[in-house]
Amino acid sequence: MYIPKYFKVENTDEILDFVEQHSFGTVVTTDQGKPIATHLPLQLVKEEESYFVTGHAAYGNPQWKTLEANEEVLVMFQGPHAYISSSWYEKENVPTWNYQAVHIYGTATLLNEEELKKDLAKLLEKFEKQRENPVLWENLSTELLENQLKGIVGFKIKVHDIQAAYKLSQNRHTEDYENIIHQLYKEKNPSSSQVARSMEKNFRENK
């Protein structure tokens, strides 16, 4: 991923937290030279000193057959993004786009049945535990689970490289930066407001 120096993120804890908060990612592999991608809920887990991205795909999705065949798999995570009008700058310039993204590269292996069950149980725990009537692994019938397991394939990707870009107008001076935040909130668009909050957070942590 091309990352100008202004926008490169190197704080590992910050990157891991971003992936945790934006865990619906895109898995990219190639099949006979053609790129293919699937959008999936994913988890980032640590085993001893290594990190792994784990997930599952439908058995009918042919991409899972390419996972182990590819020397490297790309996983992309994207956060909020927003159009930035150059009319918000003090001096004449061109418009741009602000965004946050993380690319993870690694080698993939398929999960066995027990590993898949554990990963699914953790996924349900993450997204259901705070709900009024949580749907947890132990609450589901064995018959239902066994039927569903037949239709999916689990995988884990050992992380070799992480690249993170937060393009949040860090190259603008303070007056422009603050005006961009103000204008983004005025857009009354959820994604624009999220970018504004990310810019505020970035400013507090780096001033």
For each residue, the residues with C-beta under 8 A, 3 or more apart:
1: 101 103 163 165
2:
3: 7 8 163 164 165
4: 7 8 171
5: 8
6: 170 171
7: 3 4 165 166 167 168 170
8: 3 4 5 164 165
9: 14 15 164 165 166
10: 164
11: 14 15
12: 15 16 162
13: 16 17
14: 9 11 17 18 164
15: 9 11 12 18 19 102 162 164
16: 12 13 19 20 44 51
17: 13 14 20 21
18: 14 15 21 22 77 79 100 102 164
19: 15 16 22 23 25 44 77 102 104
20: 16 17 23 44
21: 17 18 79
22: 18 19 25 77 78 79 100 102
23: 19 20 41 42 43 44 77
24: 39 40 41 42 77
25: 19 22 39 40 42 53 55 75 76 77
26: 37 38 39 40 75 76 77 78
27: 37 38 40 42 55 57 63 73 74 75 157
28: 35 36 37 73 74 75 76
29: 35 36 37 63 66 67 69 70 73 74 108
30: 33 34 35 36 66 70
31: 34 36 62 63 66
32:
33: 30
34: 30 31
35: 28 29 30
36: 28 29 30 31 62 63 66
37: 26 27 28 29 63
38: 26 27 57 61 63
39: 24 25 26
40: 24 25 26 27 55 56 57
41: 23 24 55 123 127
42: 23 24 25 27 53 54 55 75 77
43: 23 53 54 55 119 122 123 126
44: 16 19 20 23 51 52 53 54
45: 51 52 54 122 156
46: 50 51 52
47: 50 51 52
48:
49:
50: 46 47 158 159
51: 16 44 45 46 47 158 159
52: 44 45 46 47 106 156 157 158 159
53: 25 42 43 44 75 104 106 156 157 159
54: 42 43 44 45 111 119 154 155 156 157
55: 25 27 40 41 42 43 119 154 155
56: 40 111 116 119 120 152 153 154 155
57: 27 38 40 61 63 64 152 153 155
58: 61 151 152 153
59: 64 150 151 152 153
60: 151
61: 38 57 58 64
62: 31 36 65 66
63: 27 29 31 36 37 38 57 66 67
64: 57 59 61 67 110 153 155
65: 62 69
66: 29 30 31 36 62 63 69 70
67: 29 63 64 70 73 108 109 110 155 157
68: 108 109 110
69: 29 65 66
70: 29 30 66 67 73 108
71: 107
72: 105 106 107 160
73: 27 28 29 67 70 105 106 107 108 157
74: 27 28 29 103 104 105
75: 25 26 27 28 42 53 103 104 105 106 157
76: 25 26 28 101 102 103 104
77: 18 19 22 23 24 25 26 42 101 102 103 104
78: 22 26 81 99 100 101
79: 18 21 22 99 100 101 194 198
80: 99 100 191 192 194 195 198
81: 78 97 98 99 100 191 195
82: 97 98 99 184 187 189 191 192 194 195 196
83: 95 97
84: 88 95 96 97 98 169 180 184
85: 88 95 183
86: 89 92 93 94 95 96
87:
88: 84 85 176 179 180 183
89: 86 92 93 172 176 179
90: 173 175 176 179
91:
92: 86 89
93: 86 89
94: 86
95: 83 84 85 86
96: 84 86 167
97: 81 82 83 84 167
98: 81 82 84 167 168 169 180 195 199
99: 78 79 80 81 82 165 167 195
100: 18 22 78 79 80 81 165 166 167 168 198
101: 1 76 77 78 79 164 165
102: 15 18 19 22 76 77 162 163 164 165
103: 1 74 75 76 77 162 163 164
104: 19 53 74 75 76 77 157 159 161 162 163
105: 72 73 74 75 159 160 161 162 163
106: 52 53 72 73 75 157 158 159 160 161
107: 71 72 73 157 158 160
108: 29 67 68 70 73 155 156 157 158
109: 67 68 155 156 158
110: 64 67 68 153 154 155
111: 54 56 115 116 119 153 154 155 156
112: 115 116
113: 116 117 149
114: 117 118
115: 111 112 118 119 154 156
116: 56 111 112 113 119 120 149 152 154
117: 113 114 120 121 137 145 149
118: 114 115 121 122
119: 43 54 55 56 111 115 116 122 123 154 156
120: 56 116 117 123 124 137 154
121: 117 118 124 125 136 137 138
122: 43 45 118 119 125 126
123: 41 43 119 120 126 127
124: 120 121 127 128 134 135 136 137
125: 121 122 128 129 136 137
126: 43 122 123 129
127: 41 123 124
128: 124 125 131 134 135 136
129: 125 126 134 136
130: 134
131: 128 134 135
132:
133:
134: 124 128 129 130 131 139
135: 124 128 131 139 140
136: 121 124 125 128 129 139 140
137: 117 120 121 124 125 140 145
138: 121
139: 134 135 136
140: 135 136 137 144 145
141: 144 145
142: 145 146
143: 146 147
144: 140 141 147 148
145: 117 137 140 141 142 148 149
146: 142 143 149 150
147: 143 144 150 151
148: 144 145 151 152
149: 113 116 117 145 146 152
150: 59 146 147
151: 58 59 60 147 148
152: 56 57 58 59 116 148 149
153: 56 57 58 59 64 110 111
154: 54 55 56 110 111 115 116 119 120
155: 54 55 56 57 64 67 108 109 110 111
156: 45 52 53 54 108 109 111 115 119
157: 27 52 53 54 67 73 75 104 106 107 108
158: 50 51 52 106 107 108 109
159: 50 51 52 53 104 105 106 162
160: 72 105 106 107
161: 104 105 106
162: 12 15 102 103 104 105 159
163: 1 3 102 103 104 105
164: 3 8 9 10 14 15 18 101 102 103
165: 1 3 7 8 9 99 100 101 102
166: 7 9 100 170 198 202
167: 7 96 97 98 99 100 170
168: 7 98 100 195 198 199 202
169: 84 98 172 176 177 180 199
170: 6 7 166 167 202 206
171: 4 6
172: 89 169 176 177 180
173: 90 176 177
174: 177 178
175: 90 178 179
176: 88 89 90 169 172 173 179 180
177: 169 172 173 174 180 181 199 203
178: 174 175 181 182
179: 88 89 90 175 176 182 183
180: 84 88 98 169 172 176 177 183 184 196 199
181: 177 178 184 185 196 199 200
182: 178 179 185 186
183: 85 88 179 180 186 187
184: 82 84 180 181 187 192 193 195 196 199
185: 181 182 188 192 193 196
186: 182 183
187: 82 183 184 192 193
188: 185 192 193
189: 82 192 193
190: 193 194
191: 80 81 82 194 195
192: 80 82 184 185 187 188 189 195 196
193: 184 185 187 188 189 190 196 197
194: 79 80 82 190 191 197 198
195: 80 81 82 98 99 168 184 191 192 198 199
196: 82 180 181 184 185 192 193 199 200
197: 193 194 200 201
198: 79 80 100 166 168 194 195 201 202
199: 98 168 169 177 180 181 184 195 196 202 203
200: 181 196 197 203 204
201: 197 198 204 205
202: 166 168 170 198 199 205 206
203: 177 199 200 206 207
204: 200 201 207
205: 201 202
206: 170 202 203
207: 203 204
